Amino acid sequence: PAGKPLRYHAGQYLLLERADGELSAFSIASAPHEQRVLELHILTRDPSTRALVEHIRQQRMVRIKAPLGDCGLPRLPQRPLVLIAAGTGLAQMQSLTQHCLHQGFELPMHLYWGVRQPDDFYRAPHWQDWQQQANLYLHQVVSDTPEWPGRQGMLCEAVCEDLTSLADYDIYLCGSPPMVYATLDALLAAGALVEQIHSDVFAYAP
């Protein structure tokens, strides 16, 4: 409603109503301190999503249901963070990262952003600012392009190569159900603790 900020925790998502009344889930990329600004990262590769964006542009109004999701941060974590995002899953990790930085979180944060091809990396609004943060470590990983000069492979492989004591971290995952569960298996095998791994996938695709 006009004049009222949406109350939500960093890392939660919303449902956005399409022209046909169906609801689609999108992570809230903004952080709670941004008040009434709600940022979404929407990949317009398929016709249905392009139609959704065009509908919003034409109507100049959209109906949402929010907030939803179990991966919010009602309070700052007590452990360092590992944030793992595939594609536009960066939206959820952006919210968590911005919130923690705004609240003065000083423990290490490792953000892993993975895509299939380098062109799938889009202009993350805060990436340059994040590079200046002493406790934030950024990693970009490409899985399907051998000529990519940067880091290649799967996200779970990169995390396990870098961090030897995964039980010391709270871990957040955002991506497709197959990606999340494959990453979960790899992290558990490498010593992560299941109760410290969080993803909305666990609720909507158990």
Protein Blocks (a to p, Z undefined) as FASTA:
>chain_A
ZZiacdddehiacddddfkopacddddfbdfklomaccddddfkbfklmmmmmmmmmnop
acddddedjkbcfbacfbdcddddehjllmmmmmmmmmmmmnopabdcddddddfblklp
ccdfklmmmmmpmkbccddddfklmklmbdedjfklmmmmmpmblmlpccdddddfklmm
mmmmmmmmnopafklcccfklmmmZZ
